Structure formats: structure tokens, C-alpha cells
Amino acid sequence: MTTAHKLSAGQWELAGRMETALGVQWVNDAGKWVNRIKYHFGKSERVTAEVESALKESRIKTTPAQYAEQIWKEFSPTMPPDWTPKGAL
């Protein structure tokens, strides 16, 4: 499970769901997703639900992490891929 601190109970639960969805790829992407969950909870929740649904329906043709990133960009085409909130690191 993620070792992120200062997450609310809802954020912690969502991080756990995303960790489960991404599987072994969570190790590489955890920091990015924890920050997204902290600063864009609603959007992160929608992306997580879509990834979970796509996994169940076998619709992912790449990897869960690549699919999640694609969905994130589709939900917000103006956000740069290396976006980090000010003061997050």
C-alpha cells in the first residue's frame, strides 16, 4: 500500500484502488498519482473508476498505467504531462 502521508481517509482509499488497478506499475507512478489524488480528487476518482472498469471489461490494449495516463489527458487536454502543483515536492 502507498506510504503517502497527509491523505484524508477518502484519498487514502482512492490511492489504494489506483494501486490495485496499476499493479506492479504503481511503484513507478505512485508519486504522480498521490499528488493528483491530493490536488484533483474528483478527476482522479473518475480516472480510477474508468481504469477499473476497463480492466474488468478487458478493454486495455496497453498497460493499466498507460491507459490511466491516456484517460487523465482526455479528461483534461490542457494539463501538461509533467504537471506538478506548486509546493507539492
ABEGO torsion letter per residue (X at the ends): XBABBGBBAAAAAAAAAAAAAAEAAAAAAAAAAAAAAAABAAAAAAAAAAAAAAAAAGABABBAAAAAAAAAAAABAABBAABBBBGAX
